[in-house]
Amino acid sequence: MTTYAIGDLQGCHREFVALLERLDFAPGRDRLWLAGDLVNRGPGSLDCLREVIALGDSAQVVLGNHDLHLLAVARGGASTKRSDTLAPILEASDREALLDWLTQQPLMVREPREDGDTVMCHAGLLPEWSAAKARALAAEVEARLAADAGDFLAKMYGNHPNRWQDDLDGIERARFIVNAFTRMRFVDPDGHLDFSAKEGLDSAPDGFAPWFSYAREDDPHILFGHWAALEGVTPGSRVRAEALDTGCVWGGSLTALDLTSGKRIRQTSLTQG
């Protein structure tokens, strides 16, 4: 059995199918870990959702910010954006089944391996959270999303609080957890998150650095997507972090990481150009 971790699909269904063919992927024999943002911006979001769901237990997914945006539009009263390509999902005959499945997906997965924990979350792992604490915090939001998605999604958006405190509660606690798992890029030494900078490392605001540049007390192998401008690399990293989003929807490629060999297999974008 081989486990492959794949970065943001973002509706790039043709590339996803082509990559699975290149991997000779066999459900039941192999596994996929998908780092979130299955949907939006690309032309095949509906097909991506259906394809992943059809893989059943052979696919492990975490939620990304675009996945949550879809849920917020469908069930939380949020508005679509000009760049959204979500209409085919929202108009699909199986829409409710797709959305129900999405609300059941985690923010983080954690799996013990021979060389320590492997964890996957869309944006990364907050430096001050251990893998065990992060998994427990993710579970708080997952339970809320599964139990009362509409109410939670209607209150989810916002940039505050932007620093973790153990005594946060209610929607502020849940909002920070969601933002850390799905939107984080730059963090300052006191743990404040910045949500304005979205480009490469040179776009860091004064006093901020990428989350993976901070040392941790534990040493998990961290798989993440979200940050296409990194182009699959993490310069200056002080942790074992693997950037998986290589910008397929922007004309880059879709990347699969073989978790056993460490080899990366790329499928060039068929969507742009």
C-alpha positions in Angstrom: 0.0 0.0 0.0 1.2 3.5 -0.9 -0.1 6.7 0.6 0.1 9.8 -1.6 -0.5 13.3 -0.2 -1.9 15.7 -2.8 -2.2 19.5 -2.7 -5.1 21.7 -3.5 -7.4 20.4 -6.3 -9.4 23.6 -6.5 -11.7 22.2 -9.2 -8.8 20.9 -11.4 -10.6 17.6 -12.1 -8.8 16.8 -15.4 -5.5 17.1 -13.7 -6.6 15.1 -10.7 -7.7 12.2 -12.9 -4.5 12.4 -15.0 -2.4 12.4 -11.8 -4.1 9.3 -10.4 -3.4 7.6 -13.7 0.3 8.5 -13.5 0.4 7.1 -10.0 -1.4 3.9 -11.1 -3.6 4.6 -8.1 -5.7 1.6 -7.0 -8.5 2.2 -4.4 -8.4 -0.4 -1.8 -4.6 -0.9 -2.3 -3.4 2.7 -2.1 -4.5 5.8 -0.1 -4.8 9.5 -0.8 -4.4 12.3 1.6 -5.9 15.5 0.2 -4.9 18.7 1.8 -8.1 20.7 1.4 -9.6 23.1 -1.1 -11.1 20.5 -3.2 -13.3 23.1 -4.8 -13.4 26.6 -6.3 -11.6 28.7 -8.9 -11.1 25.7 -11.3 -13.8 24.5 -13.7 -14.4 21.0 -12.3 -15.3 21.5 -8.7 -18.5 19.3 -8.9 -16.6 16.5 -10.5 -13.7 16.8 -8.0 -16.2 16.4 -5.1 -17.9 13.4 -6.7 -14.6 11.8 -7.6 -13.2 12.0 -4.1 -16.4 10.8 -2.4 -16.4 7.8 -4.8 -13.0 6.8 -3.5 -14.6 6.1 -0.1 -12.1 5.0 2.6 -9.2 5.2 0.2 -9.3 9.0 0.4 -8.7 11.1 3.5 -9.6 14.8 3.3 -9.1 17.9 5.4 -11.2 21.0 5.0 -9.7 24.1 3.4 -10.9 27.7 3.3 -12.6 27.2 -0.1 -14.4 24.2 1.1 -15.7 26.1 4.1 -16.6 29.0 1.8 -18.8 26.6 -0.2 -20.5 25.4 2.9 -21.0 29.0 4.1 -22.6 30.0 0.8 -24.9 27.0 0.8 -25.8 26.8 4.4 -24.6 29.9 6.2 -26.0 32.7 4.2 -22.7 33.9 2.8 -22.5 35.5 -0.6 -20.6 34.1 -3.6 -17.6 36.0 -4.9 -16.9 37.0 -8.5 -14.1 34.4 -8.9 -16.2 31.5 -7.5 -16.9 28.5 -9.7 -19.4 26.9 -7.2 -22.6 27.2 -9.2 -22.5 23.6 -10.6 -22.3 22.2 -7.0 -25.1 24.5 -5.7 -27.3 23.6 -8.6 -26.5 19.8 -8.6 -29.3 17.2 -8.0 -27.0 15.6 -5.4 -26.1 18.9 -3.8 -27.3 18.1 -0.3 -25.5 14.8 -0.2 -22.3 16.5 -1.3 -22.6 19.2 1.3 -23.5 16.7 4.1 -20.4 14.7 3.3 -18.3 17.9 3.4 -19.6 18.9 6.8 -18.3 15.5 8.1 -14.7 16.1 7.1 -12.0 17.0 9.6 -9.8 20.1 9.9 -6.7 17.9 10.7 -5.7 14.3 10.6 -2.9 12.8 12.7 -1.4 9.4 12.1 1.5 7.7 14.0 4.3 6.5 11.7 7.6 4.9 12.3 9.4 8.3 12.2 6.8 10.1 14.4 3.4 11.6 13.8 2.3 12.6 10.4 -0.3 15.4 10.4 -2.2 17.1 7.6 -4.0 20.3 7.8 -4.8 22.8 5.0 -2.8 25.9 6.1 -0.3 24.4 8.6 0.1 23.8 12.3 0.3 26.7 14.7 3.8 26.7 16.3 2.5 26.8 19.9 0.1 23.9 19.5 1.4 20.4 19.9 0.1 17.9 17.4 -2.1 16.3 20.2 -3.5 19.7 21.3 -4.2 20.7 17.7 -6.1 17.5 17.1 -8.2 18.1 20.2 -9.0 21.7 19.1 -9.8 20.6 15.6 -12.3 18.1 17.1 -14.1 20.9 18.9 -14.9 22.7 15.6 -15.6 19.5 13.7 -18.3 18.5 16.2 -19.8 22.0 16.0 -19.8 21.9 12.2 -21.4 18.4 12.1 -24.1 19.3 14.7 -25.2 22.8 13.6 -23.5 23.8 10.4 -25.8 26.6 9.5 -25.5 28.6 12.7 -21.7 28.1 12.9 -21.0 28.9 9.3 -23.1 32.2 9.6 -20.7 33.3 12.4 -17.4 31.8 11.2 -15.9 34.7 9.3 -13.6 37.4 10.8 -10.0 38.1 11.5 -10.3 38.4 15.3 -9.1 37.2 17.6 -5.8 36.9 15.8 -3.9 35.3 18.7 -4.5 32.1 20.6 -5.4 32.1 24.3 -6.5 29.0 26.1 -9.4 30.8 27.7 -11.0 31.8 24.4 -14.6 30.5 24.2 -17.7 30.5 22.0 -17.5 31.6 18.5 -14.2 33.5 19.0 -12.5 30.3 20.0 -14.0 28.4 17.1 -13.1 31.2 14.6 -9.5 31.3 15.6 -9.2 27.5 15.3 -10.7 27.6 11.8 -8.4 30.5 10.8 -5.3 28.8 12.1 -6.0 25.5 10.2 -7.3 27.0 7.0 -5.9 30.6 6.5 -2.6 30.9 8.4 0.6 31.9 6.6 2.6 34.4 8.6 2.9 34.5 12.4 4.8 36.9 14.7 6.9 35.7 17.7 4.0 36.4 20.1 1.7 34.2 18.1 -0.4 36.8 16.2 -1.6 35.7 12.8 -1.6 38.1 9.8 -4.3 37.6 7.2 -3.4 40.3 4.7 -0.2 38.9 3.1 -1.0 36.1 0.6 2.0 36.0 -1.7 5.5 34.6 -1.3 7.9 34.9 1.6 9.0 38.4 0.7 5.5 39.6 1.3 5.8 39.0 5.1 4.7 42.1 7.1 7.3 43.6 9.4 7.9 41.3 12.4 6.2 38.3 10.9 7.6 35.1 9.5 6.1 31.9 8.0 4.6 29.6 10.5 7.1 26.8 9.6 10.1 29.0 10.5 9.4 28.7 14.2 10.8 25.8 16.3 8.4 23.4 17.9 8.5 21.3 21.1 7.4 18.2 19.2 8.5 17.1 15.7 5.6 15.9 13.5 5.8 15.6 9.8 3.4 18.3 8.6 1.7 18.2 5.3 -0.1 21.3 4.1 -1.5 23.1 1.1 -3.0 26.6 0.8 0.1 28.5 -0.1 0.7 28.2 -3.9 3.2 31.0 -3.9 5.7 28.8 -2.1 5.8 26.6 -5.2 6.2 23.4 -3.1 9.2 24.5 -1.0 9.6 25.8 2.6 12.9 27.8 2.7 14.2 28.4 6.2 11.9 25.8 7.7 12.7 24.7 11.3 10.2 21.9 11.2 9.5 18.9 8.9 6.9 20.7 6.7 5.9 19.7 3.2 4.2 22.3 1.0 1.8 20.5 -1.4 0.0 23.3 -3.2 1.9 24.0 -6.4 -0.7 26.2 -8.0 -2.5 23.9 -10.5 -5.4 26.2 -10.8 -3.0 29.1 -11.6 -1.3 27.2 -14.4 1.3 25.4 -12.3 0.9 21.7 -11.4 -0.9 19.2 -9.2 1.6 17.5 -6.9 1.4 14.1 -5.2 4.0 13.2 -2.4 4.7 9.5 -1.9 4.9 9.4 1.9 7.1 6.3 1.9 9.8 7.3 -0.6 9.4 11.1 -0.4 9.2 11.3 -4.2 7.1 14.0 -5.7 5.0 13.3 -8.8 3.6 16.3 -10.7 0.9 16.7 -13.3 1.1 19.9 -15.3 -2.0 22.1 -15.4 -4.3 21.4 -18.3 -6.6 24.2 -17.3 -4.6 27.4 -18.0 -2.9 28.6 -21.2 
